[in-house]
Amino acid sequence: MRFIRGTREGEEPEFQMAPMIDIIFLLLIFFMVISTFEKSEDVEEVNLPVADKSYTKDQSYGEVVINVTEDGRIVFNQIEYEVQELFSVLTEEMGSFETPNVTIRGDRNTPYAWIAAVMKVCQGAGIWDVTIATYQEEPG
């Protein structure tokens, strides 16, 4: 049995542009979707405090971000919650993760009692890995 090759003798293989364009569009869509997810956790009204001893932490699997604005609003997944509602939302959201962790983005002018209330809800929900987000230096 004889198989015929894709090219005939004397013919040069051609470069196909259509598959390359498809790959570029797929990569473009992928990075657009990823950047949308990355930005969706930030709330514009939260002005983080500056801490000299802070470090950059990569977001890990099972990590959620809770924003606390200057006026005490608690925003999680772009939805505003009261402290009492946050417990049930966190237990439902974090129940499937083996080691759940939370990053709290509190405004620099937020009274610490509101941040402490969120931390207490996390403790009640069984989340012990809680991080407070800060800037390493003043954003410019």
C-alpha positions in Angstrom: 0.0 0.0 0.0 1.4 3.3 -1.0 0.6 6.6 0.7 0.7 9.9 -1.1 2.5 12.7 0.6 1.0 16.1 1.0 3.5 17.7 -1.4 4.6 16.6 -4.8 8.1 16.5 -6.0 9.5 19.9 -6.7 6.7 21.8 -4.8 7.7 23.9 -1.8 5.5 23.8 1.3 3.4 26.9 1.8 2.9 28.9 4.9 -0.7 29.0 5.9 -1.9 32.2 7.5 -5.4 31.2 8.5 -4.4 28.9 11.4 -2.0 31.5 12.7 -4.7 34.2 12.7 -7.0 31.8 14.6 -4.4 31.2 17.3 -3.8 34.9 17.7 -7.5 35.6 18.1 -7.8 32.8 20.7 -4.9 34.2 22.7 -6.4 37.7 22.5 -9.7 36.5 23.8 -8.1 34.4 26.5 -6.1 37.4 27.9 -9.1 39.7 27.6 -11.2 37.3 29.7 -8.4 36.8 32.3 -7.8 40.5 32.7 -11.6 41.1 33.2 -11.6 38.5 36.1 -8.5 40.1 37.6 -10.0 43.6 37.7 -13.5 42.5 38.8 -12.4 42.1 42.5 -11.2 45.6 42.9 -13.6 48.4 44.0 -12.7 51.9 42.8 -13.6 53.6 46.0 -11.1 51.6 48.1 -7.9 53.6 48.8 -5.6 51.1 50.4 -3.2 52.1 53.2 0.6 52.1 52.8 2.7 49.6 54.9 6.5 49.6 54.8 6.8 45.9 55.6 4.2 44.7 53.1 5.0 42.2 50.4 3.5 41.2 47.1 1.4 38.1 47.3 0.2 36.1 44.3 -3.4 35.2 44.3 -3.9 31.6 45.0 -6.6 29.1 44.2 -9.5 29.4 46.6 -8.7 33.0 47.5 -11.5 35.6 47.6 -11.3 39.3 48.0 -13.6 41.3 50.3 -13.6 45.1 49.9 -14.5 47.4 52.8 -15.1 51.0 51.6 -14.6 54.1 53.7 -18.2 54.3 54.6 -18.3 50.7 55.8 -19.9 49.0 52.7 -18.8 45.4 52.3 -18.4 44.4 48.7 -17.8 40.7 47.7 -18.0 39.6 44.1 -19.2 43.0 43.1 -22.3 42.6 45.4 -22.8 44.7 48.5 -23.5 42.7 51.7 -24.2 43.5 55.4 -21.9 41.8 57.9 -24.7 39.4 58.9 -25.2 38.2 55.3 -21.4 37.8 54.7 -21.2 34.7 57.0 -23.6 32.6 54.9 -22.2 33.8 51.6 -18.6 32.9 52.7 -19.5 29.5 54.0 -21.3 28.7 50.8 -18.5 30.1 48.6 -15.6 28.7 50.5 -17.0 25.3 51.4 -15.5 23.5 48.4 -11.9 24.7 49.0 -9.5 22.7 51.1 -7.6 25.7 52.4 -9.7 28.8 51.9 -8.2 32.2 52.2 -9.5 35.7 52.1 -7.8 39.1 51.3 -9.5 42.1 52.9 -9.1 45.3 50.9 -10.0 48.0 53.5 -9.9 51.7 52.8 -7.2 53.6 54.7 -9.9 55.7 56.3 -12.2 52.8 57.3 -12.6 52.5 61.1 -10.8 49.3 62.1 -13.9 48.0 63.8 -15.4 47.3 60.4 -12.3 45.4 59.3 -12.3 43.5 62.5 -16.0 42.6 62.0 -15.2 41.1 58.6 -12.2 39.2 60.2 -14.6 37.8 62.8 -17.0 36.6 60.2 -14.1 34.9 58.4 -13.1 33.2 61.6 -16.7 32.1 62.2 -16.8 30.6 58.7 -13.6 28.6 59.4 -11.3 30.8 57.3 -8.1 31.2 59.1 -5.8 32.5 56.3 -6.8 36.2 56.2 -4.6 38.8 54.5 -5.0 42.6 54.7 -4.1 44.3 51.4 -1.8 47.3 51.5 0.4 49.3 49.1 4.2 49.0 49.5 4.5 52.6 48.6 2.1 55.4 47.7 0.7 54.8 44.2 1.6 57.6 41.9 
